[in-house]
Amino acid sequence: MAIWLPPLFIDRMQRLLGDEFDAFMKSYEAPKYAGIRVNTLKISNEQFRDISPFALRQIPWCDTGYYIQDDVKPGKHPYYYAGLYYIQEPSAMSPVEVLQVEPGDRVLDLCAAPGGKSTQIAAKLQGQGVLVTNDINSERTKALAKNIELYGVRNAVVLNESPERIANVLPHFFNKILIDAPCSGEGMFRKDEDMAKQWATHSVEKCMLMQRDILKVAASLLAPGGTIVYSTCTFSPEENEAMIAEFLDAHEEFHVMPIGGMGSFAPGRPDWLKQLQEEDPEFHFSKEAIEETAGCGRLWPHLIEGEGHFVTVLKHGGDRSEPSGYEFIEKHWKSNRADRTYVREEQKRKSGRPNKKEKHSGQRKDTAQEHLESYVGFAQQELDIDLPGITVTYGDHVYQTVIDPSLLQGLKVVRPGFYTGTVKNGRFMPSHPLAAALHPEEAKRVLELSSDHPEAIRYLKGETLQVDRDRILCKGNAEPKGYVLVCVDGYAMGWGKWLDGILKNEYPAGWRWMGA
Ligand SMILES: C[S@@+](CC[C@H](N)C(=O)[O-])C[C@H]1O[C@@H](n2cnc3c(N)ncnc32)[C@H](O)[C@@H]1O
Protein backbone atom coordinates (compact mmCIF):
# COMPACT_ATOMS: atom_id res chain seq x y z
CA MET A 1 0.00 0.00 0.00
CA ALA A 2 1.25 3.46 -0.92
CA ILE A 3 0.10 5.41 2.13
CA TRP A 4 -0.46 4.79 5.81
CA LEU A 5 -4.10 4.57 6.94
CA PRO A 6 -5.39 4.41 10.54
CA PRO A 7 -6.17 0.75 11.37
CA LEU A 8 -9.50 1.70 12.99
CA PHE A 9 -10.52 3.48 9.80
CA ILE A 10 -9.61 0.41 7.70
CA ASP A 11 -11.68 -1.85 9.98
CA ARG A 12 -14.70 0.41 9.79
CA MET A 13 -14.56 0.79 6.00
CA GLN A 14 -14.26 -2.98 5.61
CA ARG A 15 -17.34 -3.48 7.73
CA LEU A 16 -19.31 -0.83 5.87
CA LEU A 17 -18.24 -1.57 2.31
CA GLY A 18 -18.33 -5.38 2.30
CA ASP A 19 -17.70 -6.58 -1.28
CA GLU A 20 -16.63 -3.12 -2.41
CA PHE A 21 -13.84 -2.90 0.16
CA ASP A 22 -11.05 -4.36 -2.04
CA ALA A 23 -11.75 -1.93 -4.89
CA PHE A 24 -11.88 0.93 -2.35
CA MET A 25 -8.49 -0.03 -0.88
CA LYS A 26 -6.95 -0.35 -4.32
CA SER A 27 -7.79 3.32 -4.99
CA TYR A 28 -5.11 4.26 -2.42
CA GLU A 29 -2.49 2.82 -4.78
CA ALA A 30 -3.70 4.95 -7.69
CA PRO A 31 -2.30 8.46 -8.19
CA LYS A 32 -4.33 11.38 -6.87
CA TYR A 33 -6.03 13.62 -9.41
CA ALA A 34 -5.07 17.28 -9.87
CA GLY A 35 -7.57 19.85 -11.08
CA ILE A 36 -8.03 23.50 -11.98
CA ARG A 37 -11.25 25.46 -12.34
CA VAL A 38 -11.54 28.36 -14.77
CA ASN A 39 -12.42 31.70 -13.17
CA THR A 40 -15.15 32.95 -15.50
CA LEU A 41 -15.13 36.36 -13.80
CA LYS A 42 -11.92 36.96 -15.75
CA ILE A 43 -12.00 34.70 -18.80
CA SER A 44 -14.61 32.58 -20.55
CA ASN A 45 -14.34 28.82 -20.39
CA GLU A 46 -13.84 28.67 -24.18
CA GLN A 47 -11.13 31.36 -24.20
CA PHE A 48 -9.28 29.56 -21.45
CA ARG A 49 -9.37 26.27 -23.32
CA ASP A 50 -7.79 28.11 -26.29
CA ILE A 51 -4.90 29.60 -24.31
CA SER A 52 -4.39 26.99 -21.59
CA PRO A 53 -0.70 26.29 -20.96
CA PHE A 54 -1.67 22.81 -19.69
CA ALA A 55 -3.36 19.84 -21.33
CA LEU A 56 -6.97 19.83 -20.06
CA ARG A 57 -9.42 16.99 -19.60
CA GLN A 58 -13.02 17.76 -18.61
CA ILE A 59 -14.20 16.94 -15.08
CA PRO A 60 -17.66 15.35 -15.60
CA TRP A 61 -19.49 17.20 -12.79
CA CYS A 62 -18.12 20.70 -13.42
CA ASP A 63 -18.24 22.51 -16.79
CA THR A 64 -15.39 24.82 -15.88
CA GLY A 65 -13.28 22.17 -14.12
CA TYR A 66 -10.43 20.24 -15.75
CA TYR A 67 -8.04 17.50 -14.80
CA ILE A 68 -4.42 18.44 -15.37
CA GLN A 69 -1.36 16.21 -15.30
CA ASP A 70 -0.10 15.59 -11.78
CA ASP A 71 3.42 16.75 -12.72
CA VAL A 72 2.56 20.28 -13.99
CA LYS A 73 2.82 23.26 -11.65
CA PRO A 74 -0.26 25.43 -12.22
CA GLY A 75 0.79 27.77 -9.36
CA LYS A 76 3.90 28.73 -11.35
CA HIS A 77 2.36 30.49 -14.31
CA PRO A 78 1.48 34.19 -14.79
CA TYR A 79 -2.13 33.15 -15.52
CA TYR A 80 -2.41 31.91 -11.94
CA TYR A 81 -1.35 35.35 -10.71
CA ALA A 82 -3.88 36.91 -13.09
CA GLY A 83 -6.57 34.83 -11.34
CA LEU A 84 -7.55 32.89 -14.47
CA TYR A 85 -7.99 29.62 -12.60
CA TYR A 86 -8.24 28.20 -9.10
CA ILE A 87 -6.31 25.04 -8.21
CA GLN A 88 -8.92 22.70 -6.73
CA GLU A 89 -9.30 19.02 -6.03
CA PRO A 90 -11.83 17.72 -8.62
CA SER A 91 -14.42 16.29 -6.18
CA ALA A 92 -14.34 19.56 -4.19
CA MET A 93 -15.94 21.23 -7.22
CA SER A 94 -19.16 19.23 -6.82
CA PRO A 95 -20.98 21.00 -3.91
CA VAL A 96 -21.24 24.37 -5.68
CA GLU A 97 -22.38 22.68 -8.89
CA VAL A 98 -25.37 21.10 -7.13
CA LEU A 99 -26.21 24.36 -5.34
CA GLN A 100 -27.15 25.69 -8.81
CA VAL A 101 -26.22 29.32 -8.14
CA GLU A 102 -27.68 31.85 -10.60
CA PRO A 103 -26.74 35.52 -11.15
CA GLY A 104 -28.75 37.60 -8.68
CA ASP A 105 -28.87 34.97 -5.90
CA ARG A 106 -28.09 35.84 -2.30
CA VAL A 107 -25.60 33.20 -1.28
CA LEU A 108 -24.00 32.43 2.08
CA ASP A 109 -20.87 30.29 2.20
CA LEU A 110 -20.86 29.54 5.90
CA CYS A 111 -17.59 27.56 6.32
CA ALA A 112 -15.66 29.12 3.51
CA ALA A 113 -11.90 29.39 4.16
CA PRO A 114 -9.66 29.28 2.22
CA GLY A 115 -12.32 30.10 -0.36
CA GLY A 116 -12.21 27.51 -3.14
CA LYS A 117 -15.97 27.14 -3.20
CA SER A 118 -16.59 30.85 -2.62
CA THR A 119 -14.64 31.73 -5.75
CA GLN A 120 -16.70 29.13 -7.63
CA ILE A 121 -19.94 30.68 -6.30
CA ALA A 122 -18.72 34.16 -7.24
CA ALA A 123 -18.02 33.02 -10.79
CA LYS A 124 -21.58 31.67 -11.05
CA LEU A 125 -23.02 34.97 -9.72
CA GLN A 126 -21.16 36.91 -12.44
CA GLY A 127 -21.12 40.03 -10.24
CA GLN A 128 -24.91 40.04 -9.71
CA GLY A 129 -26.49 39.35 -6.32
CA VAL A 130 -24.65 38.90 -3.03
CA LEU A 131 -22.03 36.54 -1.68
CA VAL A 132 -21.49 36.55 2.07
CA THR A 133 -18.49 34.36 2.75
CA ASN A 134 -17.62 33.41 6.32
CA ASP A 135 -15.31 31.34 8.44
CA ILE A 136 -15.09 31.08 12.21
CA ASN A 137 -11.29 30.84 12.16
CA SER A 138 -9.79 34.33 11.97
CA GLU A 139 -6.40 33.17 10.68
CA ARG A 140 -8.07 31.27 7.83
CA THR A 141 -10.19 34.28 6.84
CA LYS A 142 -6.97 36.02 5.75
CA ALA A 143 -6.51 33.44 3.00
CA LEU A 144 -10.23 33.64 2.25
CA ALA A 145 -10.12 37.42 1.75
CA LYS A 146 -6.99 37.12 -0.39
CA ASN A 147 -8.63 34.56 -2.67
CA ILE A 148 -11.78 36.66 -3.02
CA GLU A 149 -9.53 39.53 -4.08
CA LEU A 150 -7.19 37.56 -6.35
CA TYR A 151 -10.17 36.16 -8.25
CA GLY A 152 -11.68 39.61 -8.91
CA VAL A 153 -14.89 39.21 -6.90
CA ARG A 154 -16.81 42.50 -6.68
CA ASN A 155 -19.98 41.53 -4.79
CA ALA A 156 -18.71 39.74 -1.66
CA VAL A 157 -18.65 40.51 2.05
CA VAL A 158 -16.13 38.52 4.13
CA LEU A 159 -17.04 37.73 7.74
CA ASN A 160 -15.28 36.02 10.63
CA GLU A 161 -18.28 34.97 12.66
CA SER A 162 -20.22 32.18 14.27
CA PRO A 163 -23.31 31.10 12.31
CA GLU A 164 -25.53 32.13 15.29
CA ARG A 165 -24.35 35.73 15.19
CA ILE A 166 -24.91 35.98 11.44
CA ALA A 167 -28.42 34.57 11.91
CA ASN A 168 -29.14 37.26 14.51
CA VAL A 169 -28.59 40.06 12.01
CA LEU A 170 -29.54 38.42 8.69
CA PRO A 171 -32.45 36.08 9.50
CA HIS A 172 -33.92 34.28 6.47
CA PHE A 173 -31.82 36.50 4.20
CA PHE A 174 -30.20 33.99 1.83
CA ASN A 175 -31.83 31.91 -0.88
CA LYS A 176 -28.80 29.61 -1.23
CA ILE A 177 -26.48 28.43 1.56
CA LEU A 178 -23.41 26.24 1.34
CA ILE A 179 -22.22 24.36 4.41
CA ASP A 180 -18.91 22.79 3.51
CA ALA A 181 -18.64 21.42 6.99
CA PRO A 182 -15.54 20.87 9.11
CA CYS A 183 -15.13 17.08 9.07
CA SER A 184 -12.79 14.22 9.89
CA GLY A 185 -11.41 14.39 6.32
CA GLU A 186 -11.38 10.65 5.59
CA GLY A 187 -11.90 11.34 1.89
CA MET A 188 -8.65 13.33 1.69
CA PHE A 189 -6.19 10.74 3.06
CA ARG A 190 -4.83 10.02 -0.44
CA LYS A 191 -4.33 13.72 -1.19
CA ASP A 192 -2.95 14.69 2.18
CA GLU A 193 -1.30 12.04 4.33
CA ASP A 194 -1.25 14.37 7.33
CA MET A 195 -5.04 14.16 7.44
CA ALA A 196 -4.72 10.41 8.02
CA LYS A 197 -2.27 11.05 10.87
CA GLN A 198 -4.57 13.67 12.43
CA TRP A 199 -7.70 11.56 12.06
CA ALA A 200 -7.79 10.62 15.73
CA THR A 201 -7.66 14.30 16.78
CA HIS A 202 -10.30 15.51 14.28
CA SER A 203 -12.43 12.67 15.49
CA VAL A 204 -15.80 11.80 14.01
CA GLU A 205 -17.47 12.56 17.37
CA LYS A 206 -15.94 16.05 17.66
CA CYS A 207 -16.86 16.89 14.10
CA MET A 208 -20.46 15.71 14.58
CA LEU A 209 -20.95 18.26 17.36
CA MET A 210 -19.76 21.11 15.11
CA GLN A 211 -21.80 19.90 12.14
CA ARG A 212 -24.97 19.58 14.21
CA ASP A 213 -24.60 23.15 15.54
CA ILE A 214 -23.94 24.62 12.10
CA LEU A 215 -26.86 22.82 10.45
CA LYS A 216 -29.21 23.86 13.25
CA VAL A 217 -28.53 27.55 12.60
CA ALA A 218 -28.48 27.34 8.81
CA ALA A 219 -32.25 26.84 8.63
CA SER A 220 -32.80 30.21 10.31
CA LEU A 221 -30.61 31.94 7.72
CA LEU A 222 -32.50 30.57 4.72
CA ALA A 223 -35.36 32.35 2.92
CA PRO A 224 -38.58 30.43 2.17
CA GLY A 225 -38.17 28.12 -0.80
CA GLY A 226 -34.37 28.31 -0.57
CA THR A 227 -31.68 25.64 -0.84
CA ILE A 228 -28.96 24.44 1.52
CA VAL A 229 -26.12 22.26 0.27
CA TYR A 230 -24.36 20.28 2.97
CA SER A 231 -21.02 18.72 2.03
CA THR A 232 -18.11 16.96 3.68
CA CYS A 233 -14.95 15.26 2.48
CA THR A 234 -15.43 12.26 4.72
CA PHE A 235 -17.04 8.80 4.51
CA SER A 236 -18.43 8.23 8.00
CA PRO A 237 -22.24 7.91 8.02
CA GLU A 238 -22.34 9.69 11.41
CA GLU A 239 -21.08 12.92 9.79
CA ASN A 240 -23.12 12.48 6.62
CA GLU A 241 -26.44 10.63 6.34
CA ALA A 242 -26.97 10.83 10.14
CA MET A 243 -26.61 14.63 10.12
CA ILE A 244 -29.08 14.88 7.25
CA ALA A 245 -31.65 12.52 8.83
CA GLU A 246 -31.41 14.40 12.11
CA PHE A 247 -31.94 17.69 10.29
CA LEU A 248 -34.95 16.34 8.36
CA ASP A 249 -36.56 15.07 11.55
CA ALA A 250 -36.14 18.50 13.17
CA HIS A 251 -37.32 20.49 10.09
CA GLU A 252 -40.29 18.94 8.38
CA GLU A 253 -40.44 21.75 5.79
CA PHE A 254 -37.15 20.50 4.26
CA HIS A 255 -36.64 17.62 1.84
CA VAL A 256 -33.66 16.08 0.13
CA MET A 257 -33.55 16.92 -3.57
CA PRO A 258 -32.24 13.60 -4.89
CA ILE A 259 -28.86 13.59 -6.60
CA GLY A 260 -27.67 10.18 -5.37
CA GLY A 261 -27.50 7.63 -8.15
CA MET A 262 -27.30 10.35 -10.81
CA GLY A 263 -24.25 10.99 -12.97
CA SER A 264 -21.08 10.59 -10.95
CA PHE A 265 -22.89 10.55 -7.58
CA ALA A 266 -23.39 7.19 -5.92
CA PRO A 267 -26.47 7.13 -3.67
CA GLY A 268 -26.46 7.85 0.05
CA ARG A 269 -26.53 4.87 2.41
CA PRO A 270 -29.81 4.57 4.38
CA ASP A 271 -28.77 0.98 5.17
CA TRP A 272 -25.79 2.31 7.13
CA LEU A 273 -28.15 4.52 9.15
CA LYS A 274 -30.35 1.59 10.02
CA GLN A 275 -27.25 -0.28 11.17
CA LEU A 276 -26.11 2.71 13.25
CA GLN A 277 -29.49 2.90 14.91
CA GLU A 278 -29.44 -0.79 15.76
CA GLU A 279 -25.94 -0.65 17.21
CA ASP A 280 -26.07 2.63 19.11
CA PRO A 281 -29.10 3.85 21.08
CA GLU A 282 -27.79 7.43 20.75
CA PHE A 283 -29.07 7.43 17.17
CA HIS A 284 -32.72 7.56 16.41
CA PHE A 285 -34.22 8.63 13.09
CA SER A 286 -37.68 8.42 11.58
CA LYS A 287 -38.23 5.83 8.85
CA GLU A 288 -39.02 8.61 6.34
CA ALA A 289 -35.83 10.53 7.09
CA ILE A 290 -33.73 7.37 6.74
CA GLU A 291 -35.30 6.65 3.35
CA GLU A 292 -34.71 10.18 2.09
CA THR A 293 -30.97 9.87 2.62
CA ALA A 294 -30.82 7.61 -0.43
CA GLY A 295 -31.02 10.93 -2.35
CA CYS A 296 -27.75 12.16 -0.84
CA GLY A 297 -24.74 11.93 -3.17
CA ARG A 298 -21.43 10.21 -2.57
CA LEU A 299 -18.26 10.51 -4.64
CA TRP A 300 -16.13 7.40 -4.13
CA PRO A 301 -12.42 7.31 -5.07
CA HIS A 302 -12.79 3.81 -6.51
CA LEU A 303 -15.73 4.83 -8.73
CA ILE A 304 -14.77 8.29 -10.02
CA GLU A 305 -11.56 10.19 -10.77
CA GLY A 306 -11.32 12.26 -7.58
CA GLU A 307 -11.23 12.03 -3.81
CA GLY A 308 -14.06 11.05 -1.44
CA HIS A 309 -16.92 13.49 -0.94
CA PHE A 310 -20.47 13.61 0.40
CA VAL A 311 -23.00 16.13 -0.95
CA THR A 312 -26.68 16.72 -0.12
CA VAL A 313 -29.16 19.25 -1.48
CA LEU A 314 -31.78 20.27 1.12
CA LYS A 315 -34.74 22.13 -0.31
CA HIS A 316 -37.04 24.27 1.81
CA GLY A 317 -40.63 23.61 0.78
CA GLY A 318 -41.80 27.16 1.62
CA ASP A 319 -43.50 29.40 -0.84
CA ARG A 320 -41.02 31.58 -2.72
CA SER A 321 -43.55 34.40 -2.77
CA GLU A 322 -43.41 34.68 1.05
CA PRO A 323 -41.29 37.69 1.93
CA SER A 324 -37.78 36.70 2.96
CA GLY A 325 -35.63 38.47 5.53
CA TYR A 326 -33.83 40.00 2.57
CA GLU A 327 -36.98 41.71 1.27
CA PHE A 328 -37.66 43.34 4.65
CA ILE A 329 -34.06 44.48 4.90
CA GLU A 330 -33.90 45.72 1.32
CA LYS A 331 -37.06 47.79 1.82
CA HIS A 332 -35.61 49.32 4.97
CA TRP A 333 -32.33 50.08 3.17
CA LYS A 334 -33.99 51.70 0.16
CA SER A 335 -36.16 53.94 2.29
CA ASN A 336 -33.15 55.01 4.34
CA ARG A 337 -30.61 55.91 1.72
CA ALA A 338 -30.71 59.21 -0.01
CA ASP A 339 -28.16 58.46 -2.72
CA ARG A 340 -25.64 55.79 -3.73
CA THR A 341 -23.00 56.84 -1.24
CA TYR A 342 -22.92 56.10 2.44
CA VAL A 343 -20.54 57.32 5.08
CA ARG A 344 -19.89 54.93 7.91
CA GLU A 345 -19.38 57.09 10.92
CA GLU A 346 -19.29 54.90 13.97
CA GLN A 347 -16.12 52.95 13.24
CA LYS A 348 -13.47 52.20 15.83
CA ARG A 349 -10.93 54.98 16.32
CA LYS A 350 -8.17 52.95 14.67
CA SER A 351 -10.14 52.53 11.50
CA GLY A 352 -11.71 55.93 11.59
CA ARG A 353 -14.13 56.08 14.55
CA PRO A 354 -14.61 59.75 15.39
CA ASN A 355 -13.19 60.94 18.66
CA LYS A 356 -15.38 63.17 20.84
CA LYS A 357 -13.98 66.35 19.33
CA GLU A 358 -14.57 65.18 15.77
CA LYS A 359 -18.06 63.94 16.57
CA HIS A 360 -19.12 67.31 17.88
CA SER A 361 -17.39 69.39 15.24
CA GLY A 362 -18.55 67.21 12.36
CA GLN A 363 -14.91 66.97 11.26
CA ARG A 364 -15.02 63.18 10.87
CA LYS A 365 -17.98 63.39 8.53
CA ASP A 366 -16.11 65.93 6.41
CA THR A 367 -13.10 63.63 6.14
CA ALA A 368 -15.25 60.71 5.05
CA GLN A 369 -17.00 62.92 2.53
CA GLU A 370 -13.63 64.03 1.17
CA HIS A 371 -12.53 60.41 0.85
CA LEU A 372 -15.66 59.61 -1.10
CA GLU A 373 -15.10 62.56 -3.37
CA SER A 374 -11.51 61.63 -4.06
CA TYR A 375 -12.61 58.07 -4.94
CA VAL A 376 -15.36 59.37 -7.23
CA GLY A 377 -12.83 61.71 -8.89
CA PHE A 378 -10.43 58.80 -9.50
CA ALA A 379 -13.20 56.55 -10.83
CA GLN A 380 -14.41 59.23 -13.23
CA GLN A 381 -10.94 60.02 -14.52
CA GLU A 382 -9.26 56.64 -14.55
CA LEU A 383 -11.94 53.99 -14.91
CA ASP A 384 -14.79 53.10 -17.17
CA ILE A 385 -16.73 50.98 -14.72
CA ASP A 386 -20.15 50.77 -13.11
CA LEU A 387 -20.03 48.95 -9.78
CA PRO A 388 -23.17 47.60 -8.09
CA GLY A 389 -24.14 48.78 -4.59
CA ILE A 390 -22.96 51.78 -2.65
CA THR A 391 -19.61 53.33 -1.77
CA VAL A 392 -18.61 53.31 1.88
CA THR A 393 -15.57 54.48 3.77
CA TYR A 394 -14.02 52.78 6.79
CA GLY A 395 -11.31 55.10 8.02
CA ASP A 396 -9.09 55.77 5.00
CA HIS A 397 -10.31 52.68 3.14
CA VAL A 398 -12.94 52.88 0.44
CA TYR A 399 -15.21 49.92 -0.38
CA GLN A 400 -18.09 49.24 -2.70
CA THR A 401 -20.71 47.09 -1.05
CA VAL A 402 -23.92 45.32 -2.01
CA ILE A 403 -25.12 44.94 1.60
CA ASP A 404 -26.39 47.78 3.76
CA PRO A 405 -23.34 48.38 6.02
CA SER A 406 -25.52 49.22 9.03
CA LEU A 407 -26.65 45.57 9.02
CA LEU A 408 -23.14 44.37 9.66
CA GLN A 409 -22.74 46.40 12.84
CA GLY A 410 -21.52 44.26 15.72
CA LEU A 411 -20.25 41.50 13.41
CA LYS A 412 -16.56 40.76 12.84
CA VAL A 413 -16.23 42.06 9.30
CA VAL A 414 -13.05 41.16 7.43
CA ARG A 415 -14.12 42.93 4.21
CA PRO A 416 -17.33 44.98 4.18
CA GLY A 417 -17.31 44.86 0.40
CA PHE A 418 -15.05 45.24 -2.61
CA TYR A 419 -11.94 47.11 -1.43
CA THR A 420 -11.29 49.73 -4.11
CA GLY A 421 -8.55 51.82 -2.50
CA THR A 422 -7.16 54.05 0.22
CA VAL A 423 -7.08 57.81 0.56
CA LYS A 424 -3.74 59.25 1.66
CA ASN A 425 -3.19 62.98 1.99
CA GLY A 426 -6.34 63.63 0.02
CA ARG A 427 -5.31 61.37 -2.88
CA PHE A 428 -7.07 58.17 -3.79
CA MET A 429 -4.70 55.23 -4.27
CA PRO A 430 -6.36 52.32 -6.07
CA SER A 431 -6.06 48.94 -4.38
CA HIS A 432 -4.58 45.76 -5.77
CA PRO A 433 -8.00 43.99 -5.56
CA LEU A 434 -9.43 46.73 -7.79
CA ALA A 435 -6.76 46.02 -10.42
CA ALA A 436 -7.29 42.26 -10.11
CA ALA A 437 -11.02 42.67 -10.78
CA LEU A 438 -10.70 44.99 -13.78
CA HIS A 439 -10.96 44.05 -17.42
CA PRO A 440 -8.57 45.99 -19.69
CA GLU A 441 -11.42 47.90 -21.34
CA GLU A 442 -12.39 49.30 -17.90
CA ALA A 443 -9.05 51.09 -17.37
CA LYS A 444 -7.78 54.29 -19.01
CA ARG A 445 -4.17 53.08 -19.38
CA VAL A 446 -3.08 49.52 -20.09
CA LEU A 447 0.28 47.82 -20.51
CA GLU A 448 0.17 44.45 -22.22
CA LEU A 449 2.84 41.91 -21.29
CA SER A 450 3.21 38.50 -22.87
CA SER A 451 3.28 35.27 -20.85
CA ASP A 452 6.08 34.13 -23.21
CA HIS A 453 8.33 37.04 -22.26
CA PRO A 454 10.37 37.19 -19.02
CA GLU A 455 8.97 40.71 -18.40
CA ALA A 456 5.69 39.21 -17.07
CA ILE A 457 7.49 37.31 -14.30
CA ARG A 458 9.80 40.27 -13.60
CA TYR A 459 6.66 42.35 -13.04
CA LEU A 460 5.22 39.70 -10.70
CA LYS A 461 8.50 39.68 -8.75
CA GLY A 462 8.05 43.38 -8.07
CA GLU A 463 10.78 44.71 -10.41
CA THR A 464 10.70 48.15 -12.00
CA LEU A 465 10.37 47.87 -15.79
CA GLN A 466 11.59 50.12 -18.59
CA VAL A 467 8.62 50.72 -20.85
CA ASP A 468 8.56 53.01 -23.90
CA ARG A 469 5.79 55.57 -24.06
CA ASP A 470 4.15 53.99 -27.11
CA ARG A 471 3.60 50.70 -25.25
CA ILE A 472 1.15 52.37 -22.84
CA LEU A 473 -2.26 52.00 -24.45
CA CYS A 474 -4.30 55.11 -23.58
CA LYS A 475 -8.05 55.50 -23.89
CA GLY A 476 -9.56 58.73 -25.26
CA ASN A 477 -7.36 61.69 -24.49
CA ALA A 478 -5.56 60.10 -21.50
CA GLU A 479 -1.81 60.70 -21.22
CA PRO A 480 0.53 57.74 -20.46
CA LYS A 481 1.64 59.26 -17.15
CA GLY A 482 -0.19 57.75 -14.13
CA TYR A 483 -1.72 54.46 -13.01
CA VAL A 484 -1.45 51.74 -15.63
CA LEU A 485 -3.31 48.40 -15.53
CA VAL A 486 -0.65 45.76 -16.19
CA CYS A 487 -2.04 42.75 -18.06
CA VAL A 488 -0.70 39.42 -19.25
CA ASP A 489 -2.08 38.33 -22.64
CA GLY A 490 -5.11 40.59 -22.03
CA TYR A 491 -5.84 39.71 -18.35
CA ALA A 492 -5.19 42.12 -15.48
CA MET A 493 -2.48 41.32 -12.94
CA GLY A 494 -1.99 44.61 -11.05
CA TRP A 495 -1.03 48.28 -11.16
CA GLY A 496 2.09 50.06 -12.30
CA LYS A 497 2.78 53.79 -12.36
CA TRP A 498 4.35 55.08 -15.56
CA LEU A 499 6.54 58.15 -15.82
CA ASP A 500 9.18 59.00 -18.45
CA GLY A 501 9.81 55.46 -19.71
CA ILE A 502 9.83 53.82 -16.27
CA LEU A 503 7.03 51.66 -14.87
CA LYS A 504 7.10 51.79 -11.09
CA ASN A 505 5.90 48.45 -9.82
CA GLU A 506 2.77 48.53 -7.62
CA TYR A 507 2.41 44.75 -7.29
CA PRO A 508 1.98 44.16 -3.52
CA ALA A 509 4.84 42.51 -1.64
CA GLY A 510 2.75 39.74 -0.05
CA TRP A 511 1.44 38.59 -3.45
CA ARG A 512 4.70 38.41 -5.40
CA TRP A 513 6.16 35.55 -7.44
CA MET A 514 8.61 33.64 -5.25
CA GLY A 515 11.63 31.70 -6.44
CA ALA A 516 12.99 31.36 -9.99
C1 LIG B 1 -13.76 21.99 4.85
S1 LIG B 1 -13.19 23.50 5.41
C2 LIG B 1 -13.85 24.62 4.24
C3 LIG B 1 -13.18 24.62 2.89
C4 LIG B 1 -13.73 25.70 1.98
N1 LIG B 1 -15.17 25.57 1.82
C5 LIG B 1 -13.09 25.72 0.61
O1 LIG B 1 -13.68 25.22 -0.34
O2 LIG B 1 -12.00 26.30 0.48
C6 LIG B 1 -14.19 23.79 6.81
C7 LIG B 1 -14.06 25.18 7.41
O3 LIG B 1 -15.06 25.32 8.41
C8 LIG B 1 -14.59 26.25 9.38
N2 LIG B 1 -15.47 26.12 10.57
C9 LIG B 1 -15.40 25.23 11.58
N3 LIG B 1 -16.41 25.43 12.44
C10 LIG B 1 -17.14 26.46 11.97
C11 LIG B 1 -18.30 27.16 12.42
N4 LIG B 1 -18.94 26.82 13.53
N5 LIG B 1 -18.76 28.20 11.68
C12 LIG B 1 -18.13 28.57 10.54
N6 LIG B 1 -17.01 27.96 10.07
C13 LIG B 1 -16.54 26.91 10.77
C14 LIG B 1 -13.14 25.85 9.55
O4 LIG B 1 -12.39 26.91 10.08
C15 LIG B 1 -12.74 25.48 8.12
O5 LIG B 1 -12.10 26.56 7.48
The ligand as a MOL file (V3000), in Angstrom:
LIG
                    3D

  0  0  0     0  0            999 V3000
M  V30 BEGIN CTAB
M  V30 COUNTS 27 29 0 0 0
M  V30 BEGIN ATOM
M  V30 1 C -13.7610 21.9860 4.8460 0
M  V30 2 S -13.1940 23.5020 5.4060 0 CHG=1
M  V30 3 C -13.8540 24.6240 4.2410 0
M  V30 4 C -13.1780 24.6220 2.8910 0
M  V30 5 C -13.7340 25.6970 1.9840 0
M  V30 6 N -15.1680 25.5650 1.8200 0
M  V30 7 C -13.0870 25.7210 0.6140 0
M  V30 8 O -13.6790 25.2230 -0.3440 0
M  V30 9 O -11.9990 26.2960 0.4760 0 CHG=-1
M  V30 10 C -14.1910 23.7920 6.8090 0
M  V30 11 C -14.0600 25.1820 7.4140 0
M  V30 12 O -15.0640 25.3220 8.4140 0
M  V30 13 C -14.5880 26.2520 9.3760 0
M  V30 14 N -15.4680 26.1240 10.5670 0
M  V30 15 C -15.3980 25.2320 11.5800 0
M  V30 16 N -16.4120 25.4310 12.4440 0
M  V30 17 C -17.1390 26.4640 11.9710 0
M  V30 18 C -18.3020 27.1630 12.4190 0
M  V30 19 N -18.9400 26.8170 13.5290 0
M  V30 20 N -18.7610 28.2010 11.6790 0
M  V30 21 C -18.1290 28.5720 10.5390 0
M  V30 22 N -17.0130 27.9580 10.0740 0
M  V30 23 C -16.5370 26.9140 10.7710 0
M  V30 24 C -13.1440 25.8500 9.5470 0
M  V30 25 O -12.3860 26.9130 10.0790 0
M  V30 26 C -12.7360 25.4820 8.1220 0
M  V30 27 O -12.1050 26.5550 7.4840 0
M  V30 END ATOM
M  V30 BEGIN BOND
M  V30 1 1 1 2
M  V30 2 1 2 3
M  V30 3 1 2 10
M  V30 4 1 3 4
M  V30 5 1 4 5
M  V30 6 1 5 6
M  V30 7 1 5 7
M  V30 8 2 7 8
M  V30 9 1 7 9
M  V30 10 1 10 11
M  V30 11 1 11 12
M  V30 12 1 11 26
M  V30 13 1 12 13
M  V30 14 1 13 14
M  V30 15 1 13 24
M  V30 16 1 14 15
M  V30 17 1 14 23
M  V30 18 2 15 16
M  V30 19 1 16 17
M  V30 20 1 17 18
M  V30 21 2 17 23
M  V30 22 1 18 19
M  V30 23 2 18 20
M  V30 24 1 20 21
M  V30 25 2 21 22
M  V30 26 1 22 23
M  V30 27 1 24 25
M  V30 28 1 24 26
M  V30 29 1 26 27
M  V30 END BOND
M  V30 END CTAB
M  END
